Amino acid sequence: MPEKRNKLSTFLQTEMGRRKVIRSSAKAAGAAATLAAISPMMKTAAWAAGSEGLEKTKLSLGIIPLTDCAPIVIAKEKGFFKKYGLDVNVSKEASWANIRDKVSIGALDGAHMLAGMPIAASLGVGAIKKPTITGFSMDLNGNAITVSNDLYDRMMEADPEAMKESPVSARALKKVIDMDKAAGKPPMTFAQVFPVSTHNYEIRYWMAAAGIDPDKDVRLIVIPPPQMVANLRAKNIVGYCVGEPWNERAVVLGIGRTLITNYEIWNNNPEKVFGVNEEWAEKHPNTHLALLKALIEAGRWADKPENRMEVVKIISRRSYVNAPEDVVKMSMTGSFKYVKNEAPRPLPDFNVFYRYAATYPWESHAAWFISQMIRWGQISEPLDILAASKKIYRADLYAEAAKAVGVPYPTSNYKIEGTHAEPWTLTDASSPIPMGPDKFFDGKVYDPSQLIAYLQSFKVHNMKVPMDQLMAMNA
Amino acid sequence: MKKNLKVLVTDQNKERAEIVCAALQDIGCEVRHIMEEGPAFMARVVSHNPDVVIIDADSPDRDTLEQVQDVNTIYPCPIVMFTDDARPQKIAEAIDAGVSAYVSDTLTQERVQNVMDVAIARFSSYSKLKAELNAAQNALEERKLTDRAKGILMSRKGMSEPDAHKALRKLAMDRQMKVTDLAQEIIKAAELLG
């Protein structure tokens, strides 16, 4: 596109310059370019070729209007889909349930999904069982836990020492809950966004680390993100875990305080993926590969700091996130405001789209989500966790696409989490990849080769799978 | 004699809800319509203890309703998503019509099917009607915009009406933009340049 724009401005200088109607402001130049471009002398930019061998070129991809729909939107708007011969329509959907159902029946070719969704669809957790896969992880981090001012004050009073820690634990919350119980009060209500969402597992992980049982000690309900702030204000809920801009919104309005971001709960945790149903992928292998290539390039482009403002401008549009640019900008440009009357704190990795091998669908990440689905009783039948992970998180497809694009990719499908507090280098890769920290806030280590031990290490859980059967299948 | 099915229609669109409710009553269902959101919405759903919940598929509240399927839900509602494995075509039809249903897992397929058929039919005919109305309105709006843009080209570039029309179409095609979006840009540009 920049090439076209340059041509337009040259044209504009000769054509419009004579008339002396233009000031040198960039805005006016852009506007004049539109008028100038009407000239029949303008050459047409040819439609990029490259669609040979594709089983399907006209595609419809679903998104939920959240900042992390960026890789799909950028691939469309910056021409990466077109480069690989794809003509993509981006369809804005109202709910995750709709995304799941439409991908499942083929009304959408693929979609922006919560990292746990392809797993839930494949295993039939709260869904019609439909094998669903991902060959591309869309981003890392991006969520936070926010509570009402009232609850914050009660937590401060209950345990000022615990509240001083950073990242903050839920120990003070546990004390508030214990006091309420002793007084015979009903449990407090918290919200998250979907039964198999990252948000659900994050808020549960954070609470449970302090000994809170999220199924008994609180009421944990589902509310769509745009309704969170209003419900916090109306005191229907006392806190929530959600993506941006819905934490910053409550903070800026002064009705809540962010306690902890999910980056702090688990540094560089996986968040959304690009999901397609397996049957679709098998029928359209070349188209799927072309999609993955375009998305890798889009993610890489969107991750560069110098491109972030353009990403903000594009995704803020009405057809996508439909939010003011300054609200979308907050979470996208590396700082986070926890409290209204406090300066934003730097959090450069709050939105990661490409660096740290962010786009690679680690099978060990799928296994982590499965471990949490088992922990909280959403999966009740024993299964071979790593075998299921391998079938759903398709690192092999990613590697093929990355090789074709010419970017480095991991050569191992598993990664131990919780051992790096500092940046490090991944050498199990086609060429070394700089990685970010991967600590959990409670200091736990997740080793995908020790899944049973990991599951057994959780004191708070609601497991329904018989442990002996699980052990037998995961020896 | 079978007990009447208790159907809960959750739709923010009152007009459509009335049509759907009336049609369901006609086939002998006991129907309620609710419009709440968030926690109040789930509380209402549970207090009605319905056999079937019909929900607008384009409502964000679908995700809230999804938790009735979560095993650890605090809402003890024996309801699952409408899945007619024998006829997957029905699910596609429902999604197409923009309607979803969550049904009690004790219901027979046959009884649910009746309710679904009625809901699908009403949602479809309603959206068809709406689409026709919208299309007519949009066409009028688009015509106004392109006429203004053409006027700008005619006065600024000295083009004839047919040339302005052609130029507009060609650039829209080159840029893969809708003619109306381009027209809007031209109008904005003209305003900026005074």
Interface residues (C-beta under 8 A of the other chain):
Chain A: V21 I22 K27 A28 G30 A31 A32 T34 L35 A37 I38 S39 P40 M42 T44 A45 A94 S95 W96 A97 N98 D101 K102 I105 A107 G126 A127 I128 T189 A191 V193 F194 P195 D215 R219 L220 I221 V222 I223 P224 P226 Q227 A230 N231 N236 I237 W376 G377 Q378 S380 N462 K464
Chain B: E37 G38 P39 A40 M42 A57 D58 S59 P60 D61 R62 D63 T64 L65 E66 Q67 Q69 D70 V71 N72 I74 M81 T83 P88 I91 A92 I95 D96 S100 I152 L153 R156 K157 A167 L168 K170 L171 D174 L182 E185 I186 K188 A189 A190 L192 L193 G194
